[in-house]
Amino acid sequence: MKPIKLSRRAKRRIRLYKIEEKEIINTVQNIELHNEGKFEIVIDELKEKYKYPLKIAYEETEKKIMIITAYPFKGRI
């Protein structure tokens, strides 16, 4: 398993929107990661808790996974 790190922006957004860090990390760990590059996911399962689905942007490299940002997604899917 690759280590998962949070960017400074992600830490600020998580604190601003009162999102639990462990939920973000668990979600990214549960996704089957195969490719290197930048990705975005929208999570509907946490919609009831945070009023909106959560959007997570992350970058996967050969050595680690960097969560770029996470926030409630108010747009359309």
Backbone atoms as SQL, in Angstrom:
CREATE TABLE atoms (id INTEGER PRIMARY KEY, chain TEXT, resi INTEGER, resn TEXT, atom TEXT, x REAL, y REAL, z REAL);
INSERT INTO atoms VALUES
  (1, 'A', 1, 'MET', 'N', 0.833, -1.175, 0.000),
  (2, 'A', 1, 'MET', 'CA', 0.000, 0.000, 0.000),
  (3, 'A', 1, 'MET', 'C', 0.883, 1.246, 0.000),
  (4, 'A', 2, 'LYS', 'N', 0.575, 2.167, -0.864),
  (5, 'A', 2, 'LYS', 'CA', 1.327, 3.417, -0.941),
  (6, 'A', 2, 'LYS', 'C', 0.918, 4.350, 0.198),
  (7, 'A', 3, 'PRO', 'N', 1.859, 5.138, 0.714),
  (8, 'A', 3, 'PRO', 'CA', 1.479, 6.106, 1.754),
  (9, 'A', 3, 'PRO', 'C', 0.598, 7.206, 1.168),
  (10, 'A', 4, 'ILE', 'N', -0.362, 7.661, 1.965),
  (11, 'A', 4, 'ILE', 'CA', -1.276, 8.722, 1.551),
  (12, 'A', 4, 'ILE', 'C', -0.933, 9.976, 2.338),
  (13, 'A', 5, 'LYS', 'N', -0.708, 11.065, 1.608),
  (14, 'A', 5, 'LYS', 'CA', -0.367, 12.338, 2.234),
  (15, 'A', 5, 'LYS', 'C', -1.390, 13.380, 1.843),
  (16, 'A', 6, 'LEU', 'N', -1.589, 14.360, 2.720),
  (17, 'A', 6, 'LEU', 'CA', -2.513, 15.460, 2.460),
  (18, 'A', 6, 'LEU', 'C', -1.718, 16.722, 2.141),
  (19, 'A', 7, 'SER', 'N', -2.124, 17.421, 1.091),
  (20, 'A', 7, 'SER', 'CA', -1.482, 18.687, 0.773),
  (21, 'A', 7, 'SER', 'C', -1.944, 19.749, 1.782),
  (22, 'A', 8, 'ARG', 'N', -1.247, 20.851, 1.774),
  (23, 'A', 8, 'ARG', 'CA', -1.621, 21.948, 2.668),
  (24, 'A', 8, 'ARG', 'C', -3.040, 22.425, 2.362),
  (25, 'A', 9, 'ARG', 'N', -3.372, 22.527, 1.093),
  (26, 'A', 9, 'ARG', 'CA', -4.719, 22.949, 0.687),
  (27, 'A', 9, 'ARG', 'C', -5.776, 21.957, 1.192),
  (28, 'A', 10, 'ALA', 'N', -5.493, 20.675, 1.057),
  (29, 'A', 10, 'ALA', 'CA', -6.442, 19.663, 1.519),
  (30, 'A', 10, 'ALA', 'C', -6.667, 19.782, 3.025),
  (31, 'A', 11, 'LYS', 'N', -5.606, 19.985, 3.780),
  (32, 'A', 11, 'LYS', 'CA', -5.745, 20.138, 5.232),
  (33, 'A', 11, 'LYS', 'C', -6.600, 21.347, 5.588),
  (34, 'A', 12, 'ARG', 'N', -6.400, 22.445, 4.854),
  (35, 'A', 12, 'ARG', 'CA', -7.193, 23.650, 5.121),
  (36, 'A', 12, 'ARG', 'C', -8.661, 23.430, 4.781),
  (37, 'A', 13, 'ARG', 'N', -8.951, 22.791, 3.657),
  (38, 'A', 13, 'ARG', 'CA', -10.343, 22.532, 3.251),
  (39, 'A', 13, 'ARG', 'C', -11.036, 21.573, 4.218),
  (40, 'A', 14, 'ILE', 'N', -10.318, 20.564, 4.656),
  (41, 'A', 14, 'ILE', 'CA', -10.884, 19.600, 5.602),
  (42, 'A', 14, 'ILE', 'C', -11.251, 20.297, 6.906),
  (43, 'A', 15, 'ARG', 'N', -10.382, 21.171, 7.354),
  (44, 'A', 15, 'ARG', 'CA', -10.649, 21.917, 8.584),
  (45, 'A', 15, 'ARG', 'C', -11.798, 22.912, 8.380),
  (46, 'A', 16, 'LEU', 'N', -11.827, 23.605, 7.236),
  (47, 'A', 16, 'LEU', 'CA', -12.856, 24.600, 6.941),
  (48, 'A', 16, 'LEU', 'C', -14.245, 23.973, 6.905),
  (49, 'A', 17, 'TYR', 'N', -14.386, 22.840, 6.232),
  (50, 'A', 17, 'TYR', 'CA', -15.688, 22.201, 6.075),
  (51, 'A', 17, 'TYR', 'C', -15.975, 21.139, 7.132),
  (52, 'A', 18, 'LYS', 'N', -15.083, 21.012, 8.109),
  (53, 'A', 18, 'LYS', 'CA', -15.264, 20.059, 9.222),
  (54, 'A', 18, 'LYS', 'C', -15.478, 18.630, 8.723),
  (55, 'A', 19, 'ILE', 'N', -14.632, 18.223, 7.792),
  (56, 'A', 19, 'ILE', 'CA', -14.649, 16.865, 7.247),
  (57, 'A', 19, 'ILE', 'C', -13.661, 16.033, 8.058),
  (58, 'A', 20, 'GLU', 'N', -14.014, 14.802, 8.337),
  (59, 'A', 20, 'GLU', 'CA', -13.118, 13.931, 9.078),
  (60, 'A', 20, 'GLU', 'C', -12.029, 13.396, 8.146),
  (61, 'A', 21, 'GLU', 'N', -10.792, 13.620, 8.535),
  (62, 'A', 21, 'GLU', 'CA', -9.639, 13.222, 7.728),
  (63, 'A', 21, 'GLU', 'C', -9.619, 11.721, 7.459),
  (64, 'A', 22, 'LYS', 'N', -9.992, 10.935, 8.461),
  (65, 'A', 22, 'LYS', 'CA', -9.952, 9.479, 8.297),
  (66, 'A', 22, 'LYS', 'C', -10.938, 9.002, 7.234),
  (67, 'A', 23, 'GLU', 'N', -12.070, 9.710, 7.047),
  (68, 'A', 23, 'GLU', 'CA', -13.031, 9.321, 6.013),
  (69, 'A', 23, 'GLU', 'C', -12.441, 9.524, 4.619),
  (70, 'A', 24, 'ILE', 'N', -11.710, 10.610, 4.441),
  (71, 'A', 24, 'ILE', 'CA', -11.078, 10.884, 3.157),
  (72, 'A', 24, 'ILE', 'C', -10.023, 9.815, 2.864),
  (73, 'A', 25, 'ILE', 'N', -9.179, 9.538, 3.837),
  (74, 'A', 25, 'ILE', 'CA', -8.104, 8.559, 3.655),
  (75, 'A', 25, 'ILE', 'C', -8.674, 7.166, 3.414),
  (76, 'A', 26, 'ASN', 'N', -9.689, 6.772, 4.177),
  (77, 'A', 26, 'ASN', 'CA', -10.305, 5.455, 3.985),
  (78, 'A', 26, 'ASN', 'C', -10.927, 5.329, 2.603),
  (79, 'A', 27, 'THR', 'N', -11.554, 6.385, 2.124),
  (80, 'A', 27, 'THR', 'CA', -12.176, 6.353, 0.804),
  (81, 'A', 27, 'THR', 'C', -11.135, 6.149, -0.281),
  (82, 'A', 28, 'VAL', 'N', -10.031, 6.880, -0.202),
  (83, 'A', 28, 'VAL', 'CA', -8.981, 6.750, -1.221),
  (84, 'A', 28, 'VAL', 'C', -8.322, 5.370, -1.133),
  (85, 'A', 29, 'GLN', 'N', -8.169, 4.838, 0.076),
  (86, 'A', 29, 'GLN', 'CA', -7.585, 3.503, 0.231),
  (87, 'A', 29, 'GLN', 'C', -8.473, 2.428, -0.379),
  (88, 'A', 30, 'ASN', 'N', -9.795, 2.597, -0.293),
  (89, 'A', 30, 'ASN', 'CA', -10.719, 1.581, -0.782),
  (90, 'A', 30, 'ASN', 'C', -10.890, 1.577, -2.293),
  (91, 'A', 31, 'ILE', 'N', -10.425, 2.621, -2.962),
  (92, 'A', 31, 'ILE', 'CA', -10.526, 2.681, -4.416),
  (93, 'A', 31, 'ILE', 'C', -9.392, 1.845, -5.005),
  (94, 'A', 32, 'GLU', 'N', -9.696, 1.113, -6.050),
  (95, 'A', 32, 'GLU', 'CA', -8.653, 0.350, -6.718),
  (96, 'A', 32, 'GLU', 'C', -7.795, 1.312, -7.526),
  (97, 'A', 33, 'LEU', 'N', -6.573, 1.527, -7.070),
  (98, 'A', 33, 'LEU', 'CA', -5.670, 2.460, -7.725),
  (99, 'A', 33, 'LEU', 'C', -4.718, 1.685, -8.623),
  (100, 'A', 34, 'HIS', 'N', -4.706, 2.039, -9.881),
  (101, 'A', 34, 'HIS', 'CA', -3.855, 1.333, -10.830),
  (102, 'A', 34, 'HIS', 'C', -2.934, 2.265, -11.603),
  (103, 'A', 35, 'ASN', 'N', -3.400, 3.449, -11.886),
  (104, 'A', 35, 'ASN', 'CA', -2.699, 4.330, -12.804),
  (105, 'A', 35, 'ASN', 'C', -2.031, 5.481, -12.077),
  (106, 'A', 36, 'GLU', 'N', -1.025, 6.016, -12.699),
  (107, 'A', 36, 'GLU', 'CA', -0.417, 7.228, -12.189),
  (108, 'A', 36, 'GLU', 'C', -1.087, 8.402, -12.876),
  (109, 'A', 37, 'GLY', 'N', -1.206, 9.511, -12.161),
  (110, 'A', 37, 'GLY', 'CA', -1.818, 10.700, -12.739),
  (111, 'A', 37, 'GLY', 'C', -2.717, 11.382, -11.728),
  (112, 'A', 38, 'LYS', 'N', -3.466, 12.382, -12.211),
  (113, 'A', 38, 'LYS', 'CA', -4.378, 13.135, -11.355),
  (114, 'A', 38, 'LYS', 'C', -5.803, 12.653, -11.598),
  (115, 'A', 39, 'PHE', 'N', -6.557, 12.515, -10.502),
  (116, 'A', 39, 'PHE', 'CA', -7.912, 12.006, -10.583),
  (117, 'A', 39, 'PHE', 'C', -8.830, 12.799, -9.658),
  (118, 'A', 40, 'GLU', 'N', -10.120, 12.777, -9.960),
  (119, 'A', 40, 'GLU', 'CA', -11.139, 13.364, -9.100),
  (120, 'A', 40, 'GLU', 'C', -12.244, 12.340, -8.914),
  (121, 'A', 41, 'ILE', 'N', -12.757, 12.256, -7.678),
  (122, 'A', 41, 'ILE', 'CA', -13.881, 11.369, -7.408),
  (123, 'A', 41, 'ILE', 'C', -14.926, 12.137, -6.613),
  (124, 'A', 42, 'VAL', 'N', -16.175, 11.753, -6.793),
  (125, 'A', 42, 'VAL', 'CA', -17.287, 12.331, -6.029),
  (126, 'A', 42, 'VAL', 'C', -17.923, 11.192, -5.252),
  (127, 'A', 43, 'ILE', 'N', -18.069, 11.385, -3.940),
  (128, 'A', 43, 'ILE', 'CA', -18.555, 10.334, -3.060),
  (129, 'A', 43, 'ILE', 'C', -19.957, 10.680, -2.579),
  (130, 'A', 44, 'ASP', 'N', -20.951, 9.901, -3.022),
  (131, 'A', 44, 'ASP', 'CA', -22.331, 10.135, -2.606),
  (132, 'A', 44, 'ASP', 'C', -22.652, 9.517, -1.245),
  (133, 'A', 45, 'GLU', 'N', -21.874, 8.522, -0.807),
  (134, 'A', 45, 'GLU', 'CA', -22.177, 7.814, 0.436),
  (135, 'A', 45, 'GLU', 'C', -22.144, 8.732, 1.655),
  (136, 'A', 46, 'LEU', 'N', -21.348, 9.787, 1.608),
  (137, 'A', 46, 'LEU', 'CA', -21.224, 10.700, 2.752),
  (138, 'A', 46, 'LEU', 'C', -22.129, 11.920, 2.619),
  (139, 'A', 47, 'LYS', 'N', -23.032, 11.883, 1.650),
  (140, 'A', 47, 'LYS', 'CA', -23.916, 13.019, 1.382),
  (141, 'A', 47, 'LYS', 'C', -24.788, 13.377, 2.580),
  (142, 'A', 48, 'GLU', 'N', -25.309, 12.385, 3.271),
  (143, 'A', 48, 'GLU', 'CA', -26.190, 12.647, 4.413),
  (144, 'A', 48, 'GLU', 'C', -25.446, 13.349, 5.542),
  (145, 'A', 49, 'LYS', 'N', -24.201, 12.996, 5.749),
  (146, 'A', 49, 'LYS', 'CA', -23.431, 13.566, 6.848),
  (147, 'A', 49, 'LYS', 'C', -22.994, 15.003, 6.571),
  (148, 'A', 50, 'TYR', 'N', -22.614, 15.301, 5.320),
  (149, 'A', 50, 'TYR', 'CA', -22.070, 16.618, 4.983),
  (150, 'A', 50, 'TYR', 'C', -23.005, 17.470, 4.127),
  (151, 'A', 51, 'LYS', 'N', -24.225, 17.033, 3.925),
  (152, 'A', 51, 'LYS', 'CA', -25.265, 17.748, 3.192),
  (153, 'A', 51, 'LYS', 'C', -25.074, 17.701, 1.680),
  (154, 'A', 52, 'TYR', 'N', -23.854, 17.566, 1.210),
  (155, 'A', 52, 'TYR', 'CA', -23.523, 17.458, -0.211),
  (156, 'A', 52, 'TYR', 'C', -22.555, 16.295, -0.397),
  (157, 'A', 53, 'PRO', 'N', -22.461, 15.766, -1.624),
  (158, 'A', 53, 'PRO', 'CA', -21.430, 14.751, -1.872),
  (159, 'A', 53, 'PRO', 'C', -20.043, 15.371, -1.693),
  (160, 'A', 54, 'LEU', 'N', -19.072, 14.570, -1.341),
  (161, 'A', 54, 'LEU', 'CA', -17.704, 15.064, -1.200),
  (162, 'A', 54, 'LEU', 'C', -16.940, 14.839, -2.494),
  (163, 'A', 55, 'LYS', 'N', -16.148, 15.819, -2.867),
  (164, 'A', 55, 'LYS', 'CA', -15.286, 15.693, -4.036),
  (165, 'A', 55, 'LYS', 'C', -13.848, 15.650, -3.546),
  (166, 'A', 56, 'ILE', 'N', -13.112, 14.665, -4.024),
  (167, 'A', 56, 'ILE', 'CA', -11.710, 14.500, -3.644),
  (168, 'A', 56, 'ILE', 'C', -10.875, 14.504, -4.918),
  (169, 'A', 57, 'ALA', 'N', -9.871, 15.371, -4.938),
  (170, 'A', 57, 'ALA', 'CA', -8.911, 15.397, -6.037),
  (171, 'A', 57, 'ALA', 'C', -7.592, 14.875, -5.484),
  (172, 'A', 58, 'TYR', 'N', -6.988, 13.923, -6.185),
  (173, 'A', 58, 'TYR', 'CA', -5.737, 13.352, -5.709),
  (174, 'A', 58, 'TYR', 'C', -4.822, 13.038, -6.884),
  (175, 'A', 59, 'GLU', 'N', -3.548, 12.892, -6.565),
  (176, 'A', 59, 'GLU', 'CA', -2.551, 12.543, -7.568),
  (177, 'A', 59, 'GLU', 'C', -1.820, 11.295, -7.104),
  (178, 'A', 60, 'GLU', 'N', -1.736, 10.335, -7.995),
  (179, 'A', 60, 'GLU', 'CA', -1.040, 9.094, -7.671),
  (180, 'A', 60, 'GLU', 'C', 0.276, 9.048, -8.434),
  (181, 'A', 61, 'THR', 'N', 1.352, 8.789, -7.720),
  (182, 'A', 61, 'THR', 'CA', 2.662, 8.590, -8.335),
  (183, 'A', 61, 'THR', 'C', 3.115, 7.173, -8.017),
  (184, 'A', 62, 'GLU', 'N', 4.277, 6.850, -8.457),
  (185, 'A', 62, 'GLU', 'CA', 4.804, 5.503, -8.223),
  (186, 'A', 62, 'GLU', 'C', 5.009, 5.216, -6.742),
  (187, 'A', 63, 'LYS', 'N', 5.345, 6.262, -5.963),
  (188, 'A', 63, 'LYS', 'CA', 5.701, 6.063, -4.565),
  (189, 'A', 63, 'LYS', 'C', 4.638, 6.467, -3.552),
  (190, 'A', 64, 'LYS', 'N', 3.712, 7.375, -3.916),
  (191, 'A', 64, 'LYS', 'CA', 2.746, 7.862, -2.928),
  (192, 'A', 64, 'LYS', 'C', 1.462, 8.349, -3.593),
  (193, 'A', 65, 'ILE', 'N', 0.478, 8.620, -2.752),
  (194, 'A', 65, 'ILE', 'CA', -0.778, 9.218, -3.181),
  (195, 'A', 65, 'ILE', 'C', -0.903, 10.539, -2.434),
  (196, 'A', 66, 'MET', 'N', -1.061, 11.638, -3.177),
  (197, 'A', 66, 'MET', 'CA', -1.187, 12.960, -2.577),
  (198, 'A', 66, 'MET', 'C', -2.614, 13.453, -2.779),
  (199, 'A', 67, 'ILE', 'N', -3.321, 13.688, -1.680),
  (200, 'A', 67, 'ILE', 'CA', -4.664, 14.249, -1.768),
  (201, 'A', 67, 'ILE', 'C', -4.498, 15.751, -1.944),
  (202, 'A', 68, 'ILE', 'N', -4.968, 16.271, -3.066),
  (203, 'A', 68, 'ILE', 'CA', -4.795, 17.676, -3.395),
  (204, 'A', 68, 'ILE', 'C', -5.831, 18.537, -2.687),
  (205, 'A', 69, 'THR', 'N', -7.089, 18.125, -2.738),
  (206, 'A', 69, 'THR', 'CA', -8.149, 18.870, -2.070),
  (207, 'A', 69, 'THR', 'C', -9.353, 17.974, -1.837),
  (208, 'A', 70, 'ALA', 'N', -10.189, 18.385, -0.903),
  (209, 'A', 70, 'ALA', 'CA', -11.446, 17.673, -0.610),
  (210, 'A', 70, 'ALA', 'C', -12.441, 18.702, -0.093),
  (211, 'A', 71, 'TYR', 'N', -13.660, 18.649, -0.621),
  (212, 'A', 71, 'TYR', 'CA', -14.668, 19.633, -0.223),
  (213, 'A', 71, 'TYR', 'C', -16.063, 19.143, -0.593),
  (214, 'A', 72, 'PRO', 'N', -17.119, 19.719, 0.028),
  (215, 'A', 72, 'PRO', 'CA', -18.484, 19.391, -0.379),
  (216, 'A', 72, 'PRO', 'C', -18.726, 19.894, -1.802),
  (217, 'A', 73, 'PHE', 'N', -19.227, 19.026, -2.639),
  (218, 'A', 73, 'PHE', 'CA', -19.420, 19.333, -4.053),
  (219, 'A', 73, 'PHE', 'C', -20.857, 19.764, -4.297),
  (220, 'A', 74, 'LYS', 'N', -21.067, 21.035, -4.579),
  (221, 'A', 74, 'LYS', 'CA', -22.405, 21.580, -4.742),
  (222, 'A', 74, 'LYS', 'C', -22.837, 21.601, -6.197),
  (223, 'A', 75, 'GLY', 'N', -21.973, 21.195, -7.108),
  (224, 'A', 75, 'GLY', 'CA', -22.281, 21.201, -8.539),
  (225, 'A', 75, 'GLY', 'C', -23.071, 19.968, -8.951),
  (226, 'A', 76, 'ARG', 'N', -23.236, 19.822, -10.218),
  (227, 'A', 76, 'ARG', 'CA', -23.945, 18.658, -10.759),
  (228, 'A', 76, 'ARG', 'C', -22.951, 17.562, -11.090),
  (229, 'A', 77, 'ILE', 'N', -23.407, 16.340, -10.922),
  (230, 'A', 77, 'ILE', 'CA', -22.561, 15.186, -11.227),
  (231, 'A', 77, 'ILE', 'C', -22.757, 14.772, -12.654);
